[in-house]
């Protein structure tokens, strides 16, 4: 368990370094790390920030994630159906 935690923390550090240098795939992966709390404190807001940076560079995974999550996070529309 400790080795896994250390490995995830190291991966988070490496993704952060590359993401700060503008590497779109690392920005996308850093978003996943923040979303899942892998190697860092979980933060959906930080995940969206990094996915946005990656999407702006054309990263298809980040573009899909942002579109899908935006759609899924919309409040439910009122139903006109009565039970």
N, C-alpha and C positions, 0 to 999 in steps of 0.2 A: 504494500500500500504506500509506504513512504517513497519507494523508488518511483512509483507511478506519479505521485504528487510532484516529485523533483523533476521528472521528465516533462510533465505538463507545464510546470513553471518555466523550465528552460525553453520549451517550444514557444511559450507566450513571449518570453524575452526576445527570441530570435524573430518571431513574426512582428513584434513591435519595432525592432530596429529596421527591418526591411520595409515595413509599412510607412514609417516616418521618412524613408528615402523615396517614397512614391511607388513602391512595388504593388500593383493592383491585386495580384493573387494573395499577397500577404495581408493586404488591407481586408480582403474578403475573409480570409482565415481568422484574422484578429477579431472581426465581427462575430464569427462563430464562437470563438473563445469567450468573448464577453457575453454573448447570448447564453452560453451553457455554463459560464463560471469556471472554465478550464484554465487553471493557472492564474486566475484573477478573481476578483469579486464580480459576481454576476451583475450585469448592467445592460438592460435592453436598449437604453438610450445611447450608450457608447457603441453598442453593436450597430445600431442604425447609422451613427456618425461614420463608422468605418466602412460600412456597406455603401453609403452614399459616396464616399471618396472613391471607392473601387468602381462603382457604377458610372461615375463621371468619366472614368478612364476606359469605359467600354467593357468592364468585366460582366459577362453575361450572368454568372451565378449571383452576383450582387444585385444586378438589375431585376432578376427573377425574384430574389428574396425580398427586395423592397416592394415590388408590385404585389406579390402574394401576401406578405405581411400587412401591407396597407389595406388590401381587400379584406383579409381575415379579421383585422382589428376594427373594422367599421362597426358601429353599433347596429344591432339588429333593426331592421325596418319593421315598423308596426304592421301587424297582419290585419287584414280586413275580415279575416275568417273568425267566426264565432263558434264556440264549441257547445 
